[in-house]
Every structure is written in C-alpha cells, then in structure tokens.
Amino acid sequence: MTDQPIVHVRGLRMEYSGRTVLDGIDLRIERGEVVALLGPNGAGKTTTIEILEGFRQRAGGEVTVLGEDPAHAGDAWRADVGVVLQSWRDHGRWRVAQLLEQFGALYGPYATSDRDRPYRAGDLLELVGLAPHAGAQVRTLSGGQRRRLDVAIGLVGRPRLLFLDEPTTGFDPVARHEFHELVHRLSDFDDTTVLLTTHDLAEAEKIAGRILILDGGRIVADGSAAALAREVAGMSEITWREDGARHVHSAADPVPFVRDLLARPDTEVTELQVRAQTLEETYLAMVARTESAEAVTPVGEVEAA
Ligand SMILES: Nc1ncnc2c1ncn2[C@@H]1O[C@H](COP(=O)(O)OP(=O)(O)OP(=O)(O)O)[C@@H](O)[C@H]1O
C-alpha cells in the first residue's frame, strides 16, 4: 500500500440536525506529508478530523484512511492512528510517566517489524520536553505542560498517521518552537503523516508543506503557502536604499524587478529586502472572497424575515 494515499476523501458530507456543515469535501494526503487544515471558527475542521479518526459518523461520501473506512476499522487500524484532541481533562491524580506507560501498554500487541511499539515513556517525555515532570501528578501541570502531555499520549503508539487538533494552544514561544521541530522530526525520520488544525497561520506556514482552507462547508484552497499567495495574486514588497534614499516597490513577481535594479549601472543599492505576502494576508483574502460569494442570496430562495 506504499503508493496508496494515507487519506483519501471524496464528496464527504456532514450535517447536524439537518444543517449542512460539510458540503462535499475532496481530500488526498500522501505518506509523509504535513498538512494544516485552516478555517474560521465553526467551519467544520474538528468535524472533518473526527470523521477521519472514526469518532464521528458521516452523512455521506467516501472516506479511506490508511486503506480502511474509519467508520468500520478495527483495533489494528486504531493502533496506527494517533490523536490529540482539542482538550480533555482526566487522570488528574495519575503521574505523568505512569499515565504514558498505561496508555503505551495498549499498543504493545500491535508492534510490527517496522514499527516498534510503544514508545518508551522516558524517550517520549524527553521528546516533548516533559522529562523533568515525569513523576508529577497530571493535575499539577501548567496548561502548556498538559498540552505537551496530550501530544505525548497521541504519539505513544508511534502512529503512522497523527491528527492534531489545535495542538499548540497555551504553548509559550519556546514550547511552540520545540513542537515545530518535533513535527519536522516525525515526518522526516519517523515516517509519520500529520494532519493538524490550527488558528496560528505562522505555525501553519512554518510546519505544513500543504495548507487546506475550509470555509462554507468546502475546501476553498489547497496548496503550499507560496502557491496560495500566488492564487490570490499576492504582491511582494521590495524595499531598498539608493543614494541615501529609501525606496519601495510592489510586484507580483519580484525577481525581474530585482534583477533590473541590481543591473543598473552607477547605482549603489543597499539594504535590499523582499517581503512576500504572508499566509495571514492570503488567508484573509481567501476567506473574504468566500464570504462575499456567500453574501449573494441564491436565486429562488427567500431570505428569512
Ligand atoms: N455535536 C454537534 N451537534 C450539533 N452541531 C455541532 C456539533 N459539533 C459541531 N457542531 C456545529 O458544526 C459546525 C462545525 O463545528 P466544528 O467544531 O467542526 O468547527 P471548527 O472548524 O472545528 O471550529 P473551531 O475553529 O471553533 O474549533 C459548527 O457550527 C458547530 O456549532
């Protein structure tokens, strides 16, 4: 199954009490990818990943995750999937290492020749930066430390596919940076595919090779941060200093402009900087575009009074 996508979704639909939340989603994630799912509050990100995790029944469409339909997959499949939910409060009196060992024991029977299971609790605590707290009771951890433990629990079975729902909420900048390194390590060296949701666009840009934007029940964008910026015709800003004066120029493609600038005879250009459109600017433009499309009342429908 090496050439099979890790996640393959066609026409996924979901509704709650007759209200459509996902309106035909197509999605394909290849082995080893790190993909970020973005979208406004209530867009359906958690619903989507809960369906992929097998925790929620869909209303329609085809879903294959690691070669199986999550709605009917068994324990061996579940052992391949790691999950970090948005929040859960439990096990307050347990000690950190002891909790990981307990969870880890569930995965022992699912070790394979290419996947040693579970992670040793000590190694995992080292990996997520919780080693000094191995003997602490869970209830004594700070919010960010608790979140690191959530990530460790998601990883303890050494999953092939890891779902992370807003994993870095409450992380300080150092913890956030360490977490980004961890995700890179998982995809580069541990053959782990990662799908995460986040509201932190800088984070998505930093760790995800591909960004999906979910809005109005559909995926409205799919590509690298740079590709999405090109799609909304983002402009790059070029600034430089010349003969003591500061100059600014905007261009869709900065390369020809910079080449001409530097080729000019008798000019000394210093402090040259090119700033590409950020993912935040791209995201805001894309979501605004969907919202203005939705603002049009469809023909034949009457607006509620
Ligand atoms: N169990 C449920 N019953 C009814 N409606 C639900 C349920 N779960 C989610 N919804 C609704 O479905 C929509 C999508 O919710 P979901 O939690 O998937 O969005 P999200 O993109 O993850 O949001 P956020 O960014 O706020 O976490 C929202 O309007 C929400 O109110």
The ligand as a Tripos MOL2 file, in Angstrom:
@<TRIPOS>MOLECULE
LIG
   31    33     1     0     0
SMALL
NO_CHARGES

@<TRIPOS>ATOM
      1 N1        -22.2230   17.5800   18.1060 N.pl3     1 LIG1
      2 C1        -22.6910   18.6280   17.4160 C.ar      1 LIG1
      3 N2        -24.0090   18.8560   17.3100 N.ar      1 LIG1
      4 C2        -24.5070   19.9040   16.6100 C.ar      1 LIG1
      5 N3        -23.7270   20.8110   15.9590 N.ar      1 LIG1
      6 C3        -22.3980   20.6280   16.0340 C.ar      1 LIG1
      7 C4        -21.7970   19.5520   16.7620 C.ar      1 LIG1
      8 N4        -20.4590   19.6310   16.6440 N.ar      1 LIG1
      9 C5        -20.2170   20.7260   15.8800 C.ar      1 LIG1
     10 N5        -21.3680   21.3190   15.5190 N.ar      1 LIG1
     11 C6        -21.5080   22.5170   14.6700 C.3       1 LIG1
     12 O1        -20.8840   22.2340   13.4200 O.3       1 LIG1
     13 C7        -20.1470   23.3580   12.9660 C.3       1 LIG1
     14 C8        -18.6890   22.9480   12.7780 C.3       1 LIG1
     15 O2        -18.1040   22.7110   14.0450 O.3       1 LIG1
     16 P1        -16.5800   22.2840   14.2090 P.3       1 LIG1
     17 O3        -16.3330   22.1240   15.6720 O.co2     1 LIG1
     18 O4        -16.3100   21.1170   13.3450 O.co2     1 LIG1
     19 O5        -15.8380   23.5700   13.6330 O.3       1 LIG1
     20 P2        -14.3070   24.0190   13.7490 P.3       1 LIG1
     21 O6        -13.9180   24.4740   12.3770 O.co2     1 LIG1
     22 O7        -13.5020   22.9250   14.3440 O.co2     1 LIG1
     23 O8        -14.4100   25.2540   14.7380 O.3       1 LIG1
     24 P3        -13.3240   25.9150   15.7770 P.3       1 LIG1
     25 O9        -12.3100   26.6140   14.9330 O.co2     1 LIG1
     26 O10       -14.1800   26.8780   16.5340 O.co2     1 LIG1
     27 O11       -12.7670   24.8000   16.6130 O.co2     1 LIG1
     28 C9        -20.3460   24.4620   13.9800 C.3       1 LIG1
     29 O12       -21.3940   25.2940   13.5300 O.3       1 LIG1
     30 C10       -20.7760   23.7160   15.2370 C.3       1 LIG1
     31 O13       -21.6290   24.5130   16.0190 O.3       1 LIG1
@<TRIPOS>BOND
     1     1     2 1
     2     2     3 ar
     3     2     7 ar
     4     3     4 ar
     5     4     5 ar
     6     5     6 ar
     7     6     7 ar
     8     6    10 ar
     9     7     8 ar
    10     8     9 ar
    11     9    10 ar
    12    10    11 1
    13    11    12 1
    14    11    30 1
    15    12    13 1
    16    13    14 1
    17    13    28 1
    18    14    15 1
    19    15    16 1
    20    16    17 2
    21    16    18 1
    22    16    19 1
    23    19    20 1
    24    20    21 2
    25    20    22 1
    26    20    23 1
    27    23    24 1
    28    24    25 2
    29    24    26 1
    30    24    27 1
    31    28    29 1
    32    28    30 1
    33    30    31 1
@<TRIPOS>SUBSTRUCTURE
     1 LIG1         1 GROUP 0 **** ****
